[in-house]
Amino acid sequence: MSESTDTTADQDARRKFWTEHMERSYELLQSMTRYPAEECGEGLASIPGAAEEAGIEMLFATSKIAGDLDRILYIRRSLIPDLMAIARDMRERGWLLKIEDGFRTQEMQTQLGCKPAVFDMIVRTCQWELGGEPPPLDLIFRRSTCLVANYPNRGTHMMGAAVDISVFSLEDGSEISRGKSYLEMSEYTPMDSPFVSPAEQENRKAITALMERHGFLHYPGEFWHYNKGDPLYHFMTETGRPAQYSCVHWEARTNTVTPYEDVASPLTPPDEMAKHLAQALGRLTAGS
């Protein structure tokens, strides 16, 4: 959400775009849940390990994802060659690929959605969407479905099929601007946001074209997220084939995966989310 001194008309346009985008995202993810998946049982592979083996310079996030949980910069084994090809192509263009995030466990995804810094962002965004009014629980619950994949069958990271990325200049190390940096949560976040500059829009398009040349599809809701082989990918590309990747538990020692028994129940149910909402509103009121 914009913090500038924009006119009322501009703020209204921004809110309108954000609300329409969020509703489109919700419907897209609903369609994703209805798409068939036949888990192939393929294990995961380390992205940093593959880059080191291939001699390809890349950057990797070192921050924690939630609490004390380290990021798991792994992805399904068959997707590694595509990522390495993407990194090579970026270097030829003078860019350096940074992997911000990869596979997430159920625990990681759940904690991410409840993390105060993240949850407060969701509440602030919903409050802004409503013109300053405290957001009701049903809106928070609906928006969390899109913003933090509160249902497993909407989360491609839990399928081991997605990466979040940033891109940097090889020449001077500066970030290739896409309007905002990872993890922005505002009207700038959608891939087609009209509120970034023409140059930043071109950067988004160029990065997406390079990713999609190697099969990684962009998620319209986030300018940093790309995925392949999961239900969202197959639904959007209309392959007509069942998705080979679904939500899995991963045993790192044996590199074996086990499908979730329940992918349709919320990670944070409404009663728990109501408690988080009350606490977030308290924090936001105290900080205002």
N, C-alpha and C positions, 0 to 999 in steps of 0.2 A: 504494500500500500504506500502511496506516495506521501512523503513527509514535506514536500515543497509547499510554497504558498500559492497553490493553483487556484484558479477561479472555481466558483461553485459549479459552473457548467462542466468544467474539466473534471472535477472530482466526481460528478454524477456520471460522466462518460466512463471514467475509470471503474467505478463501482458496477455500472451496467455491464461492461465487458467482463469483469471478474465473475460476476454472478452467472452470466450466460456461459462463460467458459467452465465454471465449476459444475454447472448442470449438464453440460455436454460431456465432461469427464466422467461424471457419475453414470450417465447412460452408457458410455463406452465401456466402463468397467463392469457394469451390469451385463452387457453383452458378452464380455470376456468370460464371466462366470458360467455362461450357458454353453461355451464352446467345449467340445469333447477333448479329453487328454488321456493319453495312454503312456504312462511313465515308462521310460526306456531303461531306467536303472543305471544310467551312466554316472560315473563318479566325477569329482571335481579336480581341478588342477590349479596350481599357484600361478597367478599372473606375474608377480615379480620373479618367480623361479623360471618361468618360461622366457621372460625378457632377458634374464641373465644368461640363460643357456644359449639363446639366439644372438646374444651380443647387441641387443637393442636398448639404447638409453631411453628410459621412461621415468616418470615421477609417480610417487605413490603417497597417498595420505597417511599420516602418522597419528592423527587425532583419534580419540576414543569415539565410538558411535553413541553410546549411552552409558552413563555411569563409568564403570571400570572395564567395559567390554571392548576389546580390541577389534578393529575392523578385520573382516576375513576377505582378503583380496584374492579370492578364488572364483572360478566360474566353471561351468561344465567343460569337460576335457575337449570335446569336439569343437568348442568355440574358440579355443586358444589360437589356432592358426589364423583365424580371421582377425583377432585382436592384434597379433604380431604384424600382419599385413597392413592393418590400419596404422599402427605405430610407424612402420617403415614409410608408408605413403605420406604421413604427416611430416616426417623428418625431411623428405624430399621437397616438401613445400616450405620448409623452414620452421616447422612447428614441433613442439614436444608434448606428447600425450601424457596427461596425469590421470591415473585411476583414483577416483575419490572413494568409491565403494563397490563392493561386489556381493558375494553371497551373505545373506543374513539368516541367522537361526530364528526360530520362533521366539525365543527369549529376547533376542536383540530387537526384533521388530516390535514386540510388545513394549519393551522398555523405551524404545525410541518414541513411540506414540504417547507415552506417559511422562517423558522427560520434561520437567518444568519449562525449560527454555523453548522447547518445541511446542508444547501444549499451549504455552502463553502466546506464542506466535499465532497459533490457530485461533485462539480466542480473540486476540487483537484484530486479526484479519476479519473475523466474523462480525466483530463490533463495528469495525469500519464499514463493512458491507451493509450494515443496518443503520448507518448514519449516526453511530455513537451509542445506540441502544445496547443494553446487555444482551448477549445472544442466548436463545433458548437451547436446551440440551439437544433437541432433535436436529437443529442446524449444526451444532458442533459434531454430533454423531455422523451426520451426512457428509460434512466436509472432511472429517477424519478418514472416511472411507477412501477419499481421493488423495488426501495430502500425506497420510502416513499408512496407507493400506491396512486399515483396522481389521479387514477380513483377509485371511490367508490366500483365498483364491483370487484376490486382486493384487497380490504382491509378487512381482516377477523376481525381486531379489531373493525371496524365499525359495524360488524355483532354481536358483543358480543360473539364471538365464540373462542377467542384467548387469550393466555397469553404469555408474555415474562418472562423468568425466569433466575435466577442465583441460584447456589447451594453452600452452605458453610459447613465446617466441624463443627460438634457438639463438637468435642474435643477441638479445639483451635481457632475456629472462622475464619480460613483462607478460602479463596475461593477455591472451587474445580476447578482447572485450566482446561479450555477448549481451551487454546492457547492465548486468549485475553478475556477481560471483555466486558460486555454489555455497550454500543452500538458500537462495532467495525464496521468499514466500510472499508474493504480492502480484499485482497486475503485470509485473515484468516477467513472471515465471513461465507462463504459457509460451510454447515455441513460436506462436504466431502473434505475440504481443505487439500491438501497434505503438506502444509507448517507448520502444527503444529506437535509437537513431538508425537511419538507412545503412550506415556502415556496420553497425552492430547486427542489424538484420542480415546483412550479407555474410557476416562471419558465421552466424547461426546456420545459414543455408549452406555455406561452403563446408563447414564441419559435418553437418548432417549428410550432405551428398557424399562425402568421403566415407562416413560410417556406413551408409546404406549401400555403397558400392561393394562392401564386403558383407552385406546381409544383415547388419544391425539396424533395426527399425527404430525411428525416434518415437518417443511417447509424447503426444501433443501437449500434455499437461506440464511438462518440465523440460527446460531447454538443455538439461545436462544428462538426461536419462535415455539409454538405448538398450534394446533387448532383442533376443532372437530365440526361436524355437518353442516358446511358451504359448499358452492360449491367446494372449493378446496379439502376439506376432501373427499367428495363423489366422485369427479373425480379421485383423486389419489388412493382411496381404491376400486374403481370400484363397488360401491354398487348397481348401477342401479336404485337407488331411488332419487327423487328430494331432494335437500338440504332443511332442515327445517329452516335454519337461513339465512337471507339476511341482507342487510344494513338497519338499523333502527334508527329513532329518538326515544329518550327515555325520557319519562316524569317521573322524579324521584318521585314526590309526589304521583302519582297514580300507579307507576310501570307498565306503559303501553308503548307499542312500536308501532310505525307507520312506515311502509316501506317507503324508499326514493321514490320520484316520478321519479327521474332521477338518475340512477346509472352509466350511460355510458358517461357522460360528465366529462372532467377533472376538478379537484378541483382548480387547477391553470392553466388557459388556456395559450396557447403559447405566446400571446402578453404580459401577465403579467410576464411569466417566462423569457421572453427576458429582461425585466427590471431588474429582480432579477439577471440574469446572468451578465449583465453589471456591476451592483453594486458589485457582488462577485468578478469579475475579477479585479475591481478597488481595492477592499480590499486586494486581494491576491498580486497584484502588489505592493501596498504600503507596504505590510508586508514582501516582499522578500528582 
